[in-house]
């Protein structure tokens, strides 16, 4: 049997497609690489696209280190409706008319969530309560109290504003829920909101430039994928270690 240390190790950057889980991507990578020891850094919801980092073999040892870094997301908030999951995948819970909102109104709402603050994680999340993921309790119709968690928004930018839709970019710390960010901004504006699009474009020093699209991952040879790895030595240099 091949020694684990003889197998290639590194980080494989993937551009996740919509409609699949992060675990689906890991399963495809295991099949294409014919390797079992593969994990991912930072779950992306099925509706989300963009950067998913796969840690392979010895790189699994730095998984927590890589997950702890800041991230950048682009997305779209749709005002006027709150949902059970805080994104477009959930059921609409409440609808309100979207008022006339000025640029100053929007800036004030987004500015409120700039810097350090606390977020209450959504019920539909992988956080565990007594060993059970919250999303499993949510499926049973249960709602439990969640403790606020400290998060930070380093920076944000507003893009296209065509109400009820607002495009944005946000730089944030680990453990940040962009769905909750969208929901909370909607509450701040008084009309409710949910997240209708999300794409992760950066995690730490990694971005989408070297990311392999899922469609390519499905067809690529083992050799081509191994050649796409970011090596442990390169990661060490990037991190200034």
Buried (B, 14 or more C-beta within 10 A) or exposed (E): EEEEEEBBBBBBBBBBBBEBBBEBBBEBBBEBBEBEBBBBBBEBBBBBBBBBBBBBBBBBEBBEBBBEBBBBBBBBBBBBBBBBBBBBBBEEEEEBEBEEBEEEBBEEBBEEBBEEEEBBBBBBBEBEBEEEBBBEBBEEEEEEEBEEBEBBBEEBEBEEEEBBBBBBBBBBBBBBBBBBBBBBBBEBBEBBBBBBBBBBBBBBEBBBEBBBBBEBBEEBEEEEBBEBBBEBEEBEEEEEE
